Amino acid sequence: MHSFFEWFQMASVDPNQPWLILGKGPSFAKLKDFDIGAYFTMSLNHVVREQPVTIAHMIDYDVVDDCGEAILKNARFLVLPWYPH
């Protein structure tokens, strides 16, 4: 297991490619208006169930319990705090 910063330095991440952070707020409905193939993507919490992403980010253990199958299917990487809630 690596810290996010260690992973970021080791990963093949093009520093010029933009990131798109996907949350479950009202802007998520606008996702279909974008070519997300041009972005690295990061989902927040339960959004990983809706969309394949580069990174799934979760703060709470319950999200891991709720989305375990989707994490395996849709996320290349999972980022958690050292001490999740």
C-alpha beads as a LAMMPS data file, in Angstrom:
LAMMPS data file: protein, C-alpha beads

85 atoms
84 bonds

1 atom types
1 bond types

-500.0 500.0 xlo xhi
-500.0 500.0 ylo yhi
-500.0 500.0 zlo zhi

Masses

1 110.0

Atoms # bond

1 1 1 0.000 0.000 0.000
2 1 1 1.271 3.455 -0.901
3 1 1 0.288 6.932 0.093
4 1 1 -1.502 8.855 -2.633
5 1 1 1.545 11.044 -3.150
6 1 1 3.892 8.068 -3.517
7 1 1 1.488 6.437 -5.968
8 1 1 1.148 9.648 -7.975
9 1 1 4.925 9.900 -8.369
10 1 1 5.225 6.245 -9.403
11 1 1 2.181 6.054 -11.686
12 1 1 2.180 6.782 -15.368
13 1 1 0.128 9.917 -14.958
14 1 1 0.456 12.508 -17.683
15 1 1 0.741 15.796 -15.766
16 1 1 -0.885 17.588 -18.705
17 1 1 -4.030 15.432 -18.721
18 1 1 -6.796 17.060 -16.667
19 1 1 -8.728 15.398 -13.857
20 1 1 -12.491 15.261 -13.545
21 1 1 -13.810 14.772 -10.010
22 1 1 -17.232 13.128 -9.954
23 1 1 -19.551 13.667 -7.009
24 1 1 -23.189 12.744 -6.619
25 1 1 -24.465 16.308 -6.637
26 1 1 -26.664 17.918 -9.284
27 1 1 -23.761 18.347 -11.704
28 1 1 -23.476 14.540 -12.077
29 1 1 -26.494 14.616 -14.403
30 1 1 -24.416 16.777 -16.779
31 1 1 -21.734 14.098 -17.144
32 1 1 -23.237 12.905 -20.429
33 1 1 -22.406 16.340 -21.896
34 1 1 -18.655 15.717 -21.559
35 1 1 -16.143 13.502 -23.314
36 1 1 -14.734 12.021 -20.145
37 1 1 -12.228 10.000 -22.151
38 1 1 -10.074 13.124 -22.177
39 1 1 -9.769 13.064 -18.368
40 1 1 -8.430 11.020 -15.521
41 1 1 -11.462 10.522 -13.300
42 1 1 -11.908 10.396 -9.543
43 1 1 -15.189 9.397 -7.944
44 1 1 -16.270 10.531 -4.514
45 1 1 -17.982 7.990 -2.301
46 1 1 -20.844 6.059 -3.983
47 1 1 -20.317 7.460 -7.488
48 1 1 -18.063 4.494 -8.286
49 1 1 -21.286 2.472 -8.695
50 1 1 -22.283 4.657 -11.643
51 1 1 -19.123 5.071 -13.680
52 1 1 -15.730 3.446 -14.313
53 1 1 -13.041 5.719 -12.844
54 1 1 -9.299 6.004 -12.514
55 1 1 -9.527 6.479 -8.745
56 1 1 -12.366 5.847 -6.315
57 1 1 -12.037 8.052 -3.231
58 1 1 -13.848 7.185 -0.007
59 1 1 -13.720 8.580 3.489
60 1 1 -16.078 6.200 5.310
61 1 1 -15.900 2.430 5.783
62 1 1 -19.618 2.128 5.039
63 1 1 -18.985 3.248 1.450
64 1 1 -16.525 0.389 1.011
65 1 1 -19.166 -1.994 2.376
66 1 1 -21.872 -0.505 0.117
67 1 1 -19.734 -0.378 -3.045
68 1 1 -17.343 -3.307 -2.752
69 1 1 -18.386 -4.994 -5.995
70 1 1 -18.427 -1.703 -7.903
71 1 1 -14.962 -0.809 -6.623
72 1 1 -13.580 -4.060 -8.000
73 1 1 -15.396 -3.574 -11.295
74 1 1 -15.124 0.201 -11.893
75 1 1 -12.039 1.565 -10.112
76 1 1 -8.444 1.126 -11.168
77 1 1 -7.306 2.398 -7.759
78 1 1 -8.912 3.069 -4.376
79 1 1 -7.875 5.977 -2.164
80 1 1 -8.787 6.019 1.523
81 1 1 -7.616 8.128 4.443
82 1 1 -5.156 6.451 6.785
83 1 1 -7.936 6.387 9.414
84 1 1 -11.327 6.103 7.694
85 1 1 -14.500 7.108 9.535

Bonds

1 1 1 2
2 1 2 3
3 1 3 4
4 1 4 5
5 1 5 6
6 1 6 7
7 1 7 8
8 1 8 9
9 1 9 10
10 1 10 11
11 1 11 12
12 1 12 13
13 1 13 14
14 1 14 15
15 1 15 16
16 1 16 17
17 1 17 18
18 1 18 19
19 1 19 20
20 1 20 21
21 1 21 22
22 1 22 23
23 1 23 24
24 1 24 25
25 1 25 26
26 1 26 27
27 1 27 28
28 1 28 29
29 1 29 30
30 1 30 31
31 1 31 32
32 1 32 33
33 1 33 34
34 1 34 35
35 1 35 36
36 1 36 37
37 1 37 38
38 1 38 39
39 1 39 40
40 1 40 41
41 1 41 42
42 1 42 43
43 1 43 44
44 1 44 45
45 1 45 46
46 1 46 47
47 1 47 48
48 1 48 49
49 1 49 50
50 1 50 51
51 1 51 52
52 1 52 53
53 1 53 54
54 1 54 55
55 1 55 56
56 1 56 57
57 1 57 58
58 1 58 59
59 1 59 60
60 1 60 61
61 1 61 62
62 1 62 63
63 1 63 64
64 1 64 65
65 1 65 66
66 1 66 67
67 1 67 68
68 1 68 69
69 1 69 70
70 1 70 71
71 1 71 72
72 1 72 73
73 1 73 74
74 1 74 75
75 1 75 76
76 1 76 77
77 1 77 78
78 1 78 79
79 1 79 80
80 1 80 81
81 1 81 82
82 1 82 83
83 1 83 84
84 1 84 85
